[in-house]
Amino acid sequence: MVKRLLILLLIILSTLLCLSGCDLVVTILTLSPFPGYLSQAVASVDLTGEIEQFIGAGGELWQNDIHVLKNDSTGREYVFLIIRRDPGGQRVYAFDTSLELITKGEIDFHSNLSLVDANDDFVVGDVRFYGDPLTSQAYYPNIGYNWDHYAFGVAGSNYLLNTTGSDISYIRFSNTWTSPSYPATPLGAPAEMRLQGIGYDPQVLDPHTSVPGNPVYLFLHGGEQDKDEGFLQIVWTPASHYSTTLLSPVFSNYPVQPRVDGVRGDSEVFYTRKGVVAQTRTRGRYYLLTLNGEIKKRFQISSEDEIPLDFDIDGDYYYVFDEGNFRLYKANTGF
């Protein structure tokens, strides 16, 4: 009797899965107390000793961020973990993609800057990582004030983008991180929009003939930061226009993709070559979108609202730092 009942339940579950597709699977995973990345993990490393040594025995307040950067000209790719003390400075750890710690650097202030710069160096948290084997140099570029980490380097210049108040703007630096352009150049986006991420891919040529050159994708969020009416829009801008001045407003001069509703405004949007990843308003659940704003799939990473993570540009893996056990994980996206 028990065996028949079990078989019947399995048949019912299978039928529901066939009828509902991925959404039911994602819903079931949402109810699980275990993070989705544990079942998808292919590697992890315990950083308890490293981090406790840096934040101190007193357990000062601390925060963290992850950035995955790839230099397409050399094929070298690294995972960078920023640990910042409050009060205090921050330490940036550099790992290879097998999660082997290579080197680290410290600065005495907080910065979340992250890019492969115009010199093909990795600049993360105002620490420069260069050479082979990878070497760190602190206080570089030391731009003098804190910008978001949305940045890219191309054609001998470095560009930093930020949302300040109701304005989204960018500044330009030379390849030596000198001679910044002041004041910052506004993008002319609607006042209620905030920059939630960018995508720059040196391998991609813009298919829109009216926008020549490599595209810089702007991921802009509108509406309340954590309300249901929040939405995402993707704007395609040409990298070549940043060296002079972007046509403003960008919403009138460049391709704007249809809005995607139900995207959280307090979570970063990620670019990968397999699609754009954005967190939905449901905790730990994400969209995989096309660059045209179409939903390709929904998937679950964690049962928490916000966790430190980043995706590699190829869209094959994502990296998560678990603050509870001080472990850094590498997980398969399944895209």
C-alpha positions in Angstrom: 0.0 0.0 0.0 2.8 2.4 1.0 4.7 1.6 -2.2 1.6 2.2 -4.4 1.0 5.6 -2.7 4.6 6.6 -3.2 4.4 5.6 -6.9 1.2 7.6 -7.2 2.8 10.7 -5.7 5.8 10.5 -8.0 3.4 10.3 -11.0 1.5 13.3 -9.8 4.7 15.3 -9.2 6.1 14.4 -12.6 2.8 15.5 -14.3 2.9 18.8 -12.5 6.5 19.4 -13.5 5.6 18.6 -17.2 2.7 21.0 -17.1 4.4 23.8 -15.2 7.8 23.7 -16.7 10.7 25.4 -14.9 8.5 27.7 -12.7 7.4 24.9 -10.4 10.9 23.6 -10.1 12.1 27.1 -9.1 9.2 27.5 -6.6 10.1 24.2 -4.9 13.8 25.2 -4.7 12.7 28.5 -3.2 11.1 26.6 -0.3 14.4 24.7 0.4 16.5 25.9 3.4 19.6 25.0 1.5 21.2 27.5 -1.0 21.0 26.5 -4.6 24.6 27.1 -5.2 25.6 24.2 -2.9 24.1 21.7 -5.4 25.8 23.5 -8.3 29.2 24.0 -6.6 32.3 22.6 -8.4 34.9 24.1 -6.0 35.2 26.0 -2.7 37.8 27.4 -0.4 37.7 28.1 3.3 39.0 31.6 4.1 38.2 31.7 7.8 41.8 32.2 8.9 42.5 34.9 6.3 39.4 36.9 7.0 39.4 36.7 10.8 43.1 37.8 10.8 42.1 40.9 8.8 38.8 41.9 10.5 40.3 41.2 13.9 39.4 39.1 16.9 36.9 41.8 18.0 34.8 41.0 14.9 34.4 44.6 13.6 31.6 45.3 11.3 32.6 44.1 7.8 31.3 43.9 4.3 32.4 42.1 1.1 32.1 42.1 -2.7 33.1 39.7 -5.5 34.3 40.6 -9.0 35.2 38.2 -11.8 37.4 39.7 -14.5 38.8 38.3 -17.7 41.4 39.8 -20.0 40.3 38.7 -23.5 43.6 39.7 -25.1 45.6 37.2 -22.8 42.8 34.8 -21.8 43.7 35.3 -18.1 40.8 35.3 -15.7 40.7 35.9 -11.9 38.2 36.1 -9.1 38.6 39.0 -6.7 37.1 39.1 -3.2 37.0 42.4 -1.4 36.8 42.4 2.5 36.3 45.7 4.1 36.4 46.6 7.8 34.1 49.3 9.3 35.9 51.2 10.6 39.1 50.5 8.7 40.4 49.8 5.2 40.0 46.8 2.9 41.8 43.9 1.6 41.5 42.5 -1.9 42.2 38.8 -2.5 43.0 37.5 -6.0 42.2 33.8 -6.9 42.5 31.9 -10.1 39.4 30.2 -11.4 40.3 27.0 -9.4 40.0 29.2 -6.3 43.7 29.0 -5.5 44.8 32.2 -3.7 47.5 34.0 -5.7 48.1 37.3 -4.1 46.4 40.1 -2.1 46.6 43.8 -1.6 45.4 46.3 1.0 44.3 50.0 1.1 43.2 52.1 4.0 39.9 53.3 2.5 36.9 51.7 0.9 36.5 51.3 -2.9 34.6 49.0 -5.1 36.2 49.9 -8.4 36.5 46.9 -10.8 37.7 46.6 -14.4 40.3 45.4 -16.8 41.8 48.8 -17.6 43.3 50.4 -20.7 46.7 48.9 -19.9 45.2 45.4 -19.7 45.8 45.4 -15.9 43.2 44.3 -13.3 42.1 47.2 -11.1 39.9 46.1 -8.2 39.2 48.2 -5.1 41.9 50.7 -6.0 44.5 47.9 -6.0 46.3 47.2 -9.3 47.0 43.5 -10.2 49.4 43.0 -13.0 52.1 40.7 -14.6 52.5 37.0 -14.7 52.6 35.7 -12.0 50.0 38.2 -10.7 51.4 41.0 -8.5 49.5 43.6 -6.5 50.2 47.3 -6.1 48.2 49.3 -3.5 46.8 52.8 -3.9 46.2 52.6 -7.6 44.6 54.4 -9.3 43.6 56.4 -6.1 41.2 58.6 -8.0 40.5 60.7 -4.9 36.8 59.9 -4.4 34.5 57.0 -4.4 32.7 55.9 -7.5 30.7 52.8 -8.2 32.6 49.9 -9.6 30.9 50.2 -13.0 33.9 50.8 -15.3 35.6 49.8 -18.5 38.8 50.5 -20.3 39.1 50.8 -24.1 41.3 52.6 -26.7 43.8 54.1 -24.2 41.2 55.5 -21.8 39.4 54.3 -18.6 35.7 55.2 -18.0 33.9 55.2 -14.6 30.1 55.4 -14.4 28.0 56.3 -11.4 24.6 57.4 -10.1 24.8 60.5 -8.0 21.5 61.8 -6.7 19.2 61.8 -9.7 22.0 62.0 -12.3 23.8 59.2 -14.0 27.1 60.3 -15.3 30.6 59.2 -16.3 34.2 60.5 -16.2 37.2 59.6 -18.4 40.8 58.9 -17.3 43.9 58.4 -19.3 45.6 55.0 -19.4 47.8 56.1 -16.6 44.8 57.2 -14.5 45.7 60.8 -14.7 44.0 63.8 -16.4 40.4 63.0 -15.5 37.7 64.8 -17.4 35.9 67.2 -15.1 33.0 67.8 -14.6 31.4 64.4 -15.0 29.4 64.0 -18.2 25.7 63.3 -17.7 23.9 60.5 -19.6 20.6 62.3 -19.6 18.6 59.3 -18.4 15.2 59.9 -16.8 15.5 61.2 -13.2 13.9 58.2 -11.7 16.3 55.7 -13.3 19.4 54.3 -11.5 22.4 52.5 -12.9 22.4 48.9 -11.6 25.3 47.6 -13.8 27.0 47.8 -17.1 28.2 45.3 -19.7 31.3 45.9 -21.9 32.4 43.1 -24.1 35.4 43.6 -26.4 34.5 40.6 -28.4 31.1 42.0 -29.4 30.4 44.2 -32.4 27.1 46.1 -32.1 24.5 44.6 -34.6 22.6 47.9 -34.7 24.2 49.6 -37.8 23.2 53.0 -36.3 25.5 52.4 -33.3 29.0 51.6 -34.6 31.7 50.0 -32.5 31.7 47.9 -29.4 28.6 48.4 -27.3 28.4 49.4 -23.6 25.2 48.0 -22.2 23.6 50.2 -19.5 21.3 48.4 -17.1 19.0 51.0 -15.7 16.4 50.4 -13.0 13.2 52.5 -12.5 10.6 52.6 -9.8 10.9 51.9 -6.1 14.1 50.0 -5.2 12.4 47.1 -3.5 8.8 47.4 -4.7 6.8 45.3 -7.1 6.6 48.0 -9.7 10.4 48.2 -10.2 11.6 47.5 -13.7 14.8 47.1 -15.7 15.6 48.7 -19.1 18.7 48.0 -21.2 20.3 50.8 -23.2 22.9 50.1 -26.0 25.5 52.7 -26.2 28.7 52.6 -28.4 32.0 52.6 -26.6 33.5 54.9 -29.2 31.1 57.7 -28.2 32.5 57.9 -24.6 35.8 59.3 -25.9 34.0 62.5 -27.0 30.5 62.9 -25.5 27.6 60.6 -25.5 24.5 62.0 -27.3 22.2 63.1 -24.6 19.7 62.0 -23.5 20.7 58.4 -24.1 17.0 57.3 -24.1 16.4 59.4 -27.2 19.6 58.7 -29.1 20.4 55.0 -28.5 18.4 51.7 -28.7 16.4 51.2 -25.6 15.0 47.7 -25.0 11.5 46.9 -23.6 11.2 47.1 -19.9 11.4 44.0 -17.7 9.0 44.2 -14.7 9.6 42.7 -11.3 13.3 43.4 -11.1 14.8 44.4 -7.7 16.3 47.9 -7.6 18.8 47.1 -4.8 20.5 44.3 -6.6 23.2 44.4 -9.2 22.5 43.3 -12.8 25.2 41.2 -14.5 26.3 40.8 -18.1 27.4 37.5 -19.5 27.8 36.2 -23.1 24.9 33.9 -22.5 22.5 36.5 -21.2 21.9 39.3 -18.6 21.3 38.2 -15.0 18.9 40.2 -12.8 17.4 39.4 -9.4 13.6 39.3 -9.3 11.6 40.7 -6.4 11.4 37.2 -5.0 14.4 36.5 -2.7 17.2 34.6 -4.2 15.4 34.1 -7.6 17.0 35.4 -10.8 16.1 36.1 -14.4 18.3 35.2 -17.3 17.5 37.8 -20.0 18.4 38.4 -23.6 20.0 41.7 -24.5 16.6 42.6 -25.9 15.0 42.2 -22.5 13.3 38.9 -23.1 13.2 36.4 -20.3 15.0 33.2 -21.2 14.7 31.4 -17.8 14.3 31.8 -14.1 16.5 30.1 -11.6 17.3 30.0 -7.9 20.6 30.7 -6.2 19.9 31.4 -2.6 17.1 31.7 0.0 18.5 35.0 1.0 17.6 38.4 -0.4 21.1 39.5 -1.3 24.4 37.6 -1.3 27.8 38.6 -2.6 28.2 37.0 -6.1 29.4 37.6 -9.6 29.3 35.8 -12.9 32.1 35.1 -15.4 31.7 36.9 -18.7 31.3 33.6 -20.6 28.3 32.7 -18.4 29.6 29.3 -17.4 30.2 29.8 -13.7 29.2 32.1 -10.9 31.0 32.7 -7.6 29.4 33.2 -4.2 30.9 34.2 -0.8 29.1 32.7 2.2 29.5 35.1 5.1 28.3 32.4 7.5 31.1 30.0 7.0 33.7 32.2 5.3 33.8 30.0 2.2 34.1 31.1 -1.4 32.2 28.9 -3.9 32.4 28.3 -7.6 29.2 27.0 -9.1 28.0 25.9 -12.5 25.3 28.2 -14.0 23.7 25.6 -16.2 23.0 28.3 -18.8 
